[in-house]
Amino acid sequence: MINVQQLNPPAAIPMQDIKRYRFFVICLLLLACCVLPLFSLAQKDTTKKTTTIDITSSYKPVLRNAVKLNFSASHLSSDSTHPNLSYDIPAQNLFYSYQPIPLKPLALQQDTNLYLGQRNFVKVGYGNFSTPYVSAGFSFGNGKKFLANVYADYISSKGKLLYQDYSRLHIKAAGSYFLPKNEVYAAVDVKMNENFLYGYDTSLYKYTRKDVRQQFQDMSIKAGIRNTVTGEYGINYNPSLQVSNFINVNKLAETSALLTIPVEKQFGEVFAFRVEGKADITSYTTKDVFPKIKLNNNVFSVAPSIVFSTPRFSINGGLIPTWDNGKFIWLPNVYAEATIAENKFAFQAGWVGRVTKNTYRNLSEINPYLKTLTAQLNTKEVEYYGGIKATLGKHFNLNAKAGLVTYTNLPFFINDTATDNKGFVISNETGVRNLRVHGDVSYIHQDKFTVTAGLTFNGYTGMKSNAKAWNTIPMEFTSSLRWWAIKQVLLKADFYAFGGGHYLAKGNVSRVFAPGSDFSAGIEFKISKMFSAWMDVNNIFNTKYQRWHNYEVYGLNLLGGVRVNF
């Protein structure tokens, strides 16, 4: 029997699993502490997590010969029904995340994500399926006192199936004002997305466009301040406030406010104290649903930790007391990294936890065919993990990780089999474990040639409220190629494949959807310093797979156009 959106008590986690993986992590940490002092000191790896930049320019970053690439995904990934235009390393990881929390430089110390480059660009194109595309970016300021970027893009398309249409509009503006010792920053982000619930039997049901229309409007404003110079007391800070408003065509409204206050105090050369307070407040209301639904979803947390860091070894030890809608829980926050052989090898291990909010905004980004929620249960995650990173020679990077994640109230997407099967509802799983194994390898030759490949396996076991881990992906493979064949020509290629997971068919019957694959390629030709021509070919093999049951993706599609830099 499927429990859809029911308030169930958290499931107990078997003690034998917890003890086994806790012992594994502790052994790794002890081994690192005993062995690493025997090695000579080397420079500390200061590799930062890759940051997504919205405004593109002629800026040409050179990747250092260090471990940098990581295919770790966000908690969940967005729907991949429509053409991929970004040609970044594929981010369509269609599974729940194994997301180890790595040792990373404090975010307080990172440079601003705004930059100077070729200041402005306009990119336009058109493709089959009646697909217009336009994007533009503009930069203002000299970068010394003030700097601002504005970015916008729009795309729409009409599929071959009835109501297989969509449109996307995104506008973002971000700016920074630089004081002698601080940076004051702010950003505005607006999204307007439209799609339709076309996954139903058109011979049985007759709907108008209005009946199946899904339209989402999302606006967020963020502001904060961070120190750019560490004061005499060795304190770094970066408080920020983000307010968002999310509404759909059915007058559903969701308002959220996220206040984050991270602070770090350095003690000597190797010790530091960190604390981060968070207040995440959400209000969810409906008007066209009877009875009217009004929900409050609030999460508060404080994360103090002690950090010990040397050029070869770093460890973070802390706890995260958290209040999830008034329920108090403790979350672990212990992780370590050790490097040897002149920073060519790094070992990682950790025992970490977090609460992921399952708001309508977050879940509809994953599955845009989601129906109105009647409850919001957040997901508690606790993970034991270990892994290795390595740099082989001057160009090869290797990354391998394995971990056991336990979830409480993990949302599964299932078809609404009680009606016409076109929409999805949430079935909250009270207790489930995921044994996740991941590996990736990359070859990088400065900014001229890059190839990457990654493989991930997920094994969900121990479900208590669901027969299967509905609509999760047991295996996925990603690969990417970027090659400046000659000075004027950039070649691009991406390949993605996944194994079929389980879905719930009518009559509450479990079935497995077919595996899927997607191969895309593109070319960009620089005509001059100012002009370039481009073409992207998506889903070259015309594989009409289904990520979500009843929702066939687009087949072969082409986009091409010009870009102007000025």
C-alpha positions in Angstrom: 0.0 0.0 0.0 1.5 3.4 -1.0 1.4 6.1 1.6 1.0 9.3 -0.4 2.0 12.5 1.6 1.3 11.0 4.9 2.8 12.2 8.2 4.7 9.1 9.3 7.1 8.8 12.2 10.8 8.5 11.3 12.0 5.0 10.8 14.6 3.6 13.1 18.0 3.1 11.4 19.5 -0.4 12.1 22.3 -0.1 14.6 24.5 -2.6 12.9 24.7 -0.4 9.8 25.5 2.7 11.8 28.2 0.9 13.8 29.8 -0.7 10.8 30.2 2.6 8.8 31.1 4.6 11.9 33.9 2.2 12.5 35.1 2.5 8.9 35.2 6.3 9.1 37.0 6.3 12.5 39.6 3.9 11.2 40.3 6.1 8.2 40.7 9.2 10.4 43.0 7.4 12.8 45.1 6.1 10.0 45.5 9.5 8.5 46.5 11.0 11.8 49.2 8.4 12.4 50.7 8.2 8.9 50.7 11.7 7.6 53.2 13.3 10.0 55.8 11.0 8.6 55.7 12.7 5.3 57.4 16.0 4.5 55.4 19.1 4.3 54.0 20.3 1.0 51.8 23.1 -0.2 48.2 22.9 0.8 45.6 22.2 -1.9 43.6 25.4 -2.3 41.4 24.1 -5.0 37.9 25.6 -4.8 34.6 24.2 -5.9 33.7 25.1 -9.4 31.3 28.2 -9.5 28.8 28.7 -12.2 29.1 32.1 -13.9 26.1 33.4 -15.7 27.7 36.0 -17.9 30.0 34.6 -20.5 33.0 36.5 -21.9 36.4 36.0 -23.7 38.0 35.3 -20.3 40.0 32.0 -20.7 40.6 30.2 -17.4 43.5 27.8 -17.3 42.9 24.7 -15.3 45.8 23.9 -12.9 47.2 20.4 -12.7 45.3 19.5 -9.6 42.2 17.5 -8.7 39.4 19.8 -9.7 36.5 18.0 -11.5 33.8 16.4 -9.4 30.6 15.0 -10.7 28.8 15.4 -7.3 25.3 16.4 -8.0 22.8 18.5 -6.2 20.2 16.8 -4.1 18.0 16.2 -7.1 18.3 17.2 -10.7 15.9 19.0 -13.0 13.9 17.5 -15.8 15.9 17.0 -19.0 13.0 16.8 -21.5 14.0 19.9 -23.5 17.1 20.6 -25.5 20.3 21.3 -23.5 21.7 24.5 -24.7 24.4 25.1 -22.1 26.9 22.5 -23.2 28.4 22.4 -19.8 29.4 19.0 -18.3 25.9 17.3 -18.2 24.2 18.2 -14.9 21.2 15.9 -15.6 22.1 13.5 -12.8 18.8 11.8 -12.4 19.1 10.4 -8.9 19.1 11.4 -5.4 22.4 12.7 -4.3 25.3 11.1 -2.6 26.8 14.4 -1.7 29.8 14.2 0.6 30.6 17.5 2.1 34.3 18.0 1.2 36.8 20.1 3.1 36.8 23.3 1.2 38.2 26.8 1.6 35.8 29.0 3.7 33.4 30.7 1.4 34.1 33.9 3.2 37.5 34.0 1.5 36.5 33.4 -2.1 36.7 36.2 -4.7 33.6 37.9 -6.0 31.8 35.9 -8.7 31.6 39.1 -10.8 34.4 39.8 -13.2 35.6 41.9 -16.1 36.0 40.5 -19.6 34.6 41.2 -23.0 31.9 43.4 -21.6 28.8 42.5 -23.6 27.4 39.9 -25.9 24.2 38.9 -27.7 23.5 35.4 -28.9 20.6 34.5 -31.1 19.5 31.3 -32.9 16.7 29.2 -34.2 16.0 25.5 -34.5 13.5 22.9 -35.5 10.4 22.3 -33.4 9.8 26.1 -33.9 12.5 27.0 -31.4 13.7 30.6 -31.1 16.6 31.2 -28.7 18.1 34.5 -27.5 20.5 35.4 -24.7 22.4 38.5 -23.8 24.8 39.7 -21.2 26.1 43.1 -20.2 28.7 44.2 -17.7 29.1 47.6 -16.0 31.7 49.2 -13.8 35.5 49.1 -13.6 35.8 46.4 -10.9 37.5 48.7 -8.4 34.6 50.5 -6.8 31.6 49.0 -8.6 30.8 46.1 -10.9 27.5 44.7 -12.2 26.4 42.0 -14.6 23.0 41.6 -16.3 22.1 38.4 -18.0 18.9 37.2 -19.8 17.9 34.3 -22.0 14.7 33.0 -23.6 13.8 29.8 -25.4 10.5 28.2 -26.5 9.6 25.1 -28.5 6.6 23.1 -29.8 6.9 19.3 -29.7 5.3 16.8 -32.0 3.0 15.4 -29.3 -0.1 17.3 -28.3 0.8 20.0 -25.8 4.5 19.0 -25.7 5.4 22.7 -25.6 7.4 24.8 -23.3 9.0 28.2 -22.8 11.7 29.5 -20.5 12.6 33.1 -19.6 15.4 33.9 -17.2 16.7 37.3 -16.2 19.4 37.9 -13.6 21.2 41.0 -12.4 24.0 41.0 -9.8 26.3 43.8 -8.6 29.0 44.5 -6.0 30.2 47.7 -4.3 33.7 47.5 -3.0 34.7 49.2 0.2 38.2 49.3 1.6 37.7 46.1 3.6 34.3 44.8 2.6 32.2 43.9 -0.5 28.5 44.7 -0.4 26.7 42.6 -3.0 23.1 42.1 -4.2 21.3 40.0 -6.9 17.9 39.8 -8.5 16.8 36.6 -10.2 13.5 36.2 -12.2 12.3 33.0 -13.9 9.1 32.4 -15.9 8.6 28.8 -17.1 5.6 27.2 -18.9 5.0 23.6 -19.8 1.9 21.3 -20.1 0.8 18.0 -18.6 0.8 16.1 -21.9 1.5 12.6 -20.4 -2.0 11.2 -20.7 -4.0 9.0 -23.1 -5.4 11.5 -25.7 -7.9 8.9 -27.0 -9.6 8.8 -23.6 -9.2 12.3 -22.3 -9.9 15.6 -24.0 -8.3 18.6 -22.4 -7.9 22.2 -23.5 -4.5 24.0 -23.2 -5.8 25.8 -20.1 -6.7 22.5 -18.4 -3.1 21.1 -18.6 -1.1 24.3 -18.4 1.7 24.5 -15.9 3.1 28.0 -15.4 5.6 29.0 -12.8 6.9 32.5 -11.8 9.9 32.6 -9.5 11.6 35.8 -8.3 14.3 36.0 -5.7 16.4 38.8 -4.2 19.6 38.3 -2.3 21.9 40.7 -0.5 24.9 40.4 1.7 28.3 41.7 2.9 31.6 40.0 3.3 35.0 41.1 4.4 37.7 41.2 1.8 40.5 41.9 4.3 40.9 39.8 7.5 40.9 42.2 10.5 43.4 42.2 13.3 41.3 39.8 15.3 41.4 37.2 12.5 37.6 37.2 12.0 35.9 36.5 8.6 32.2 36.9 8.0 29.7 36.7 5.1 26.0 37.2 6.3 23.4 37.2 3.5 19.6 37.3 3.2 17.6 35.8 0.3 13.9 36.3 -0.2 11.9 34.5 -2.9 8.4 34.3 -4.2 7.1 31.4 -6.2 3.6 31.2 -7.8 1.9 29.1 -10.4 -1.0 29.6 -12.7 -3.4 28.0 -10.2 -2.7 30.8 -7.7 -0.5 28.7 -5.5 1.9 31.0 -3.7 5.1 30.1 -1.8 7.2 32.7 -0.1 10.6 31.9 1.5 13.3 33.8 3.4 16.8 32.4 4.0 19.1 34.1 6.4 22.7 32.7 6.6 25.3 34.0 9.0 28.8 32.3 8.7 31.6 33.5 10.9 35.2 32.2 11.3 37.8 33.0 13.9 41.4 31.9 13.3 43.6 30.8 16.2 47.3 30.6 15.2 48.4 28.8 12.1 46.4 25.5 12.4 43.3 26.0 14.4 40.0 27.8 13.6 36.5 28.1 15.0 33.6 28.2 12.6 29.9 28.7 13.2 27.1 29.2 10.7 23.6 30.0 11.7 20.7 29.5 9.3 17.0 30.4 9.4 15.0 29.0 6.5 11.3 30.1 6.6 8.6 29.2 4.0 4.9 29.9 3.8 2.8 27.8 1.3 -0.8 28.6 0.4 -3.3 27.6 -2.3 -6.5 29.3 -3.5 -7.9 27.1 -6.2 -7.7 23.9 -4.2 -10.6 22.8 -1.9 -10.2 22.7 1.0 -7.7 25.6 1.0 -4.2 24.5 2.1 -1.9 26.7 4.2 1.4 25.3 5.4 4.4 26.7 7.2 7.8 25.0 6.7 10.6 26.4 8.9 14.1 25.0 9.5 16.6 26.6 11.9 20.1 25.4 12.5 23.4 26.3 14.1 26.6 24.6 13.0 29.7 25.2 15.2 32.9 23.3 14.4 36.6 23.2 15.3 39.0 23.0 12.3 42.5 21.7 12.4 44.4 22.3 9.2 48.0 21.7 8.1 49.5 21.6 4.6 48.9 17.8 4.6 45.9 17.2 6.8 42.6 18.9 7.7 39.8 17.8 9.9 36.5 19.5 10.8 34.7 18.3 13.9 31.3 19.6 14.9 27.6 19.0 15.4 24.6 20.7 13.8 21.6 21.2 16.2 18.6 21.6 14.0 14.9 22.5 14.5 12.8 21.0 11.6 9.3 22.5 12.1 9.8 22.5 15.8 11.3 19.0 16.0 14.8 19.0 17.4 17.5 16.8 15.9 21.3 16.5 16.1 23.2 16.1 12.8 26.9 15.1 12.5 29.5 17.3 10.9 32.8 15.4 10.9 35.0 15.1 7.9 38.7 15.0 7.0 41.1 15.2 4.1 44.7 14.0 3.9 47.1 14.6 1.1 50.4 12.9 0.2 52.9 12.8 -2.6 53.1 16.5 -3.2 49.4 16.9 -3.2 48.9 14.4 -5.9 46.7 12.1 -3.8 44.0 13.1 -1.3 42.0 10.8 1.0 38.6 11.9 2.3 36.3 10.5 4.9 33.3 11.9 6.8 30.2 11.5 8.8 27.8 14.3 7.9 24.2 15.2 7.9 21.7 17.8 6.7 18.0 18.6 6.4 16.8 19.2 2.8 13.6 21.3 2.5 11.0 19.8 0.2 9.1 22.9 -0.9 6.9 23.1 -4.0 9.5 25.3 -5.6 12.3 22.8 -5.1 10.3 19.7 -6.1 8.8 21.3 -9.2 12.3 22.2 -10.5 13.0 18.5 -10.4 9.7 17.3 -11.9 7.7 20.1 -13.6 4.7 17.8 -13.9 4.1 17.7 -10.1 0.6 18.3 -8.8 -0.2 20.6 -5.9 1.3 19.5 -2.6 -0.9 18.7 0.4 2.0 18.3 2.8 5.6 19.3 3.1 7.9 16.9 4.9 11.6 17.7 4.9 14.3 15.1 4.3 16.8 14.2 6.9 20.1 12.8 5.5 22.9 11.2 7.4 25.9 9.9 5.4 29.1 7.9 6.0 31.6 8.2 3.1 35.1 7.7 2.1 37.0 8.5 -1.1 40.2 9.3 -2.9 41.2 12.1 -5.4 44.4 11.8 -7.4 46.3 13.7 -10.1 48.2 11.4 -12.4 51.0 13.0 -14.4 50.3 16.5 -15.7 46.9 16.0 -17.2 44.9 13.1 -15.6 42.6 13.5 -12.6 40.8 10.7 -10.8 38.0 10.8 -8.3 36.4 7.8 -6.5 33.9 7.8 -3.6 31.6 5.4 -1.8 29.1 6.2 0.9 26.0 5.0 2.7 23.2 7.5 3.1 20.2 7.1 5.3 17.1 9.1 4.5 14.0 10.0 6.6 11.0 11.3 4.6 12.6 11.0 1.2 10.2 12.1 -1.5 9.5 9.7 -4.4 7.6 10.8 -7.5 4.8 8.5 -8.6 2.1 8.9 -11.3 -1.3 9.9 -10.1 -2.8 6.5 -11.1 -6.1 7.3 -9.3 -7.0 9.8 -12.1 -5.8 10.3 -15.7 -2.1 9.5 -14.9 -0.8 12.8 -16.3 0.5 14.3 -13.2 2.8 13.2 -10.3 2.3 13.1 -6.6 4.7 12.6 -3.7 5.1 9.4 -1.8 7.2 10.1 1.3 9.4 7.2 2.3 9.9 7.2 6.1 13.2 5.3 6.0 15.5 4.2 3.2 19.3 3.6 2.7 21.3 4.3 -0.4 24.7 2.6 -1.0 26.2 4.9 -3.6 29.5 4.4 -5.5 30.9 7.0 -7.9 34.0 7.4 -10.0 35.1 9.9 -12.6 38.2 10.6 -14.6 39.3 13.6 -16.7 42.1 14.6 -19.1 42.8 18.3 -19.2 45.3 20.1 -21.4 45.1 23.7 -20.4 42.1 25.3 -22.1 42.6 23.6 -25.4 41.3 20.1 -24.8 39.2 18.6 -22.0 37.5 15.2 -21.8 35.7 13.8 -18.7 33.7 10.6 -17.9 31.9 9.6 -14.8 29.9 6.5 -13.6 27.5 6.3 -10.6 25.7 3.4 -9.1 22.8 3.8 -6.6 21.4 0.9 -4.5 18.2 1.8 -2.5 17.3 -0.7 0.2 15.2 -1.0 3.4 12.1 0.9 2.2 9.3 0.9 4.8 6.5 2.9 3.1 7.1 2.1 -0.5 7.6 -1.1 -2.4 10.2 0.4 -4.7 12.4 3.5 -4.9 10.0 5.1 -7.5 11.6 7.0 -10.4 15.1 6.9 -9.1 18.0 6.0 -11.3 20.1 2.9 -10.4 23.0 3.7 -12.8 24.1 6.7 -14.9 27.1 7.5 -17.1 28.2 11.0 -18.2 30.9 12.1 -20.5 32.0 15.4 -22.1 34.5 16.7 -24.7 35.7 20.3 -25.3 38.3 20.7 -28.0 39.7 23.8 -29.7 40.6 21.9 -32.9 42.1 25.0 -34.4 42.3 28.6 -33.0 38.9 29.5 -34.6 37.0 26.3 -34.1 35.6 24.8 -30.8 34.1 21.2 -31.0 31.8 20.0 -28.2 30.2 16.7 -27.4 28.3 15.2 -24.5 27.0 11.7 -23.9 24.6 10.6 -21.2 23.1 7.2 -20.4 21.1 5.8 -17.5 19.6 2.6 -16.3 15.8 2.1 -16.0 14.2 2.5 -12.6 10.8 1.5 -11.2 7.6 3.4 -11.8 4.0 2.7 -10.5 1.5 1.9 -13.3 -2.2 1.8 -13.1 -3.5 -0.9 -10.7 -0.6 -0.2 -8.4 1.7 -2.4 -10.5 5.4 -2.0 -10.4 7.1 -1.7 -13.8 10.6 -0.7 -15.0 11.0 2.0 -17.6 13.5 1.4 -20.4 17.1 2.7 -20.1 17.9 5.9 -22.0 20.8 7.6 -23.7 21.4 11.0 -25.2 24.3 12.1 -27.4 24.7 15.8 -28.4 27.4 17.7 -30.3 28.1 21.2 -31.3 30.5 23.5 -33.0 31.4 27.2 -32.7 33.4 29.1 -35.4 35.0 32.4 -34.7 34.5 34.6 -37.7 36.3 37.5 -36.2 37.0 39.0 -32.7 33.4 40.3 -32.7 31.4 37.7 -34.5 31.0 33.9 -34.3 28.7 31.3 -35.6 27.4 28.3 -33.7 25.3 25.1 -34.1 24.2 22.5 -31.5 22.7 19.1 -32.4 20.9 17.5 -29.5 19.8 13.9 -29.2 21.6 12.9 -32.4 20.4 9.3 -32.3 16.8 10.4 -31.9 16.2 8.3 -28.8 12.7 9.1 -27.5 13.3 7.9 -23.9 11.2 8.7 -20.9 12.7 10.1 -17.8 9.2 10.4 -16.3 6.6 7.8 -17.1 4.4 8.9 -20.0 6.6 11.9 -20.8 8.6 11.2 -24.0 11.4 13.6 -24.6 12.1 15.5 -27.8 13.9 13.6 -30.5 16.6 15.0 -32.8 16.7 18.7 -32.6 19.0 21.4 -34.0 19.8 24.9 -33.0 22.1 27.4 -34.8 22.8 31.0 -34.9 25.3 33.8 -34.4 27.0 35.5 -31.4 28.2 39.1 -31.2 30.7 40.3 -28.6 31.2 44.0 -28.1 
